[in-house]
Amino acid sequence: MATGTSVLDAKMAGPGTAGRVGVAIFGVALVAGFIYAGIHLGSDLSEVHSPTWTPYILLGIALLTALGFEFVNGFHDTANAVATVIYTHSLEPHVAVVWSGAWNFIGVLVSSGAVAFGIVSLLPVELILQVGGHAGFSMVFALLIAAIIWNVGTWYFGLPASSSHTMVGSIIGVGIANQLMSVKTGTSGVDWSQAASIGKSLLLSPLVGFVGAALLLMLCKALIPNKVLYEAPKGTEPPPFWIRALLVLTCTGVSFAHGSNDGQKGMGLIMLILIGTVPTAYAVNHAVTAEQTQDFVAVSTQTADMLSHYVSPDAVVGDSRDEVTNYIRTKNFTPNTMLALRELVNGIGTEMAIYKQLKAVPQDKVRNFRNDMYVVDEALRLIQKSGQPKFSAADTAVLKNYKGHIDNATKFIPTWVKVAVALALGMGTMIGWKRIVVTVGEKIGKDHLTYGQGAAAEIVAMFTIGAADWFGLPVSTTHVLSSGVAGTMAANHTGLQMSTVRNLAMAWVLTLPASILLSATLFWAFRSLGG
């Protein structure tokens, strides 16, 4: 069905009344949202006392860059969600885009944050600990700019490449460059075990999309023998009500799932930016109450006492944080590591008891205080993952309880950050969706997308992305949905446009090395420019 003129062009003569109303509503929400985010950011910054304007300037530039990534993510990835409802005439294009943008917004707002901090844990530990310095900002700007460059390039050619894939590649590139430039040879790069875990989710999700959508379509044909469901739309008339309702529902689900998963990538980086530039306001969670703080002190004492039972009499340690940080880098747990971990846990509890509340931690101490909690949290994550050393069931429960308190104190995302990211995603969806929609709707299969194909592809995408969000794994909306459409075309024996499939496969293969090279080069350049 490849033609010189896009089928979509005929549907784009004008937004129509419904489209104009939707755009107006989104415009009002956009203004209100940015006012809300600005007021809360200003309120948070009122607690910061800096002798220069440098932190505020860096904060502004970094926030705009991070939101720029989410903006590109919006028109690059979210467009996949609306392709099926547009090409089955279930929704008018502009209405579909506004509807999808709204559900992206809601998905971002209710997201858990697990994916955000899963992405952050890929970064080299010493760069996270130095996020407020030159190396930390070089990291943030390098990976964000690299991801934006690749995403805009693939969008320009109408290729549904993955923003998730691109972000992971950019993070790996920064890690490799940092390893090559660091004196800590071999230990300053990527957390490869965590990268492998995320890589598996990115690799398997397109296969799940292809096979799952194909099987679902064949199952529907066997159980729902309604010819209308498996025929291409006739003219521009919308489908029967129940089919239309199903397609709108699946579009809604994919948009919501995309917001709750993809939106978190920008959130994690924005939190790193906030922690690095204005730690007084964002290094620790000021919403933790005095009562919760007292509970944290008690749990810290309990955990330190428990860890004492596992400390070797021969263990010695100089700087506890350096010792635990070295364990995070090398994954080599020694008797000295246990002693250092116990000392850090005890020190955190003692300081918590002194300050009474997290928001009372002095400005000149808050970054170090958070760094201590960060390395303890990462060390406990690795201990739980590796099973080494061996703890009893009761002691494992104590560690789990303590880690929950640490996470509550450090792994938080203010509502205004979610609102800002949601608005950036929504703006991107509203502005640049057409190129990707045409590729998914017209250039993957040789025949027009049927109602059943659209529903099968989106149902599988909705549940795949939702499950990944539940387990804290980033997946690609682009890969899952476009492979799902391809799977339904294969199952329907209508044929695939192999030139498009080759381009999609090439984009999938090239995304990782291209983003690695881009971010590594930018990181080296930024580090070199700053000395």
Salt bridges, closest charged atoms under 4 A:
ASP9 OD1 - LYS434 NZ 2.75
GLU47 OE1 - HIS286 ND1 3.32
ASP77 OD1 - HIS76 ND1 3.27
GLU92 OE2 - HIS94 ND1 3.01
GLU126 OE1 - ARG329 NE 3.29
ASP191 OD1 - LYS331 NZ 3.93
ASP191 OD2 - ARG381 NH2 3.24
GLU231 OE1 - LYS234 NZ 3.05
ASP262 OD2 - HIS258 NE2 3.34
ASP262 OD1 - LYS265 NZ 3.11
ASP295 OD2 - HIS405 NE2 2.83
GLU343 OE2 - ARG342 NH2 2.80
ASP372 OD1 - ARG321 NE 2.85
ASP377 OD1 - LYS403 NZ 3.28
ASP377 OD2 - LYS411 NZ 3.11
GLU378 OE1 - ARG381 NH2 2.92
ASP407 OD2 - LYS403 NZ 3.30
ASP407 OD1 - LYS411 NZ 3.81
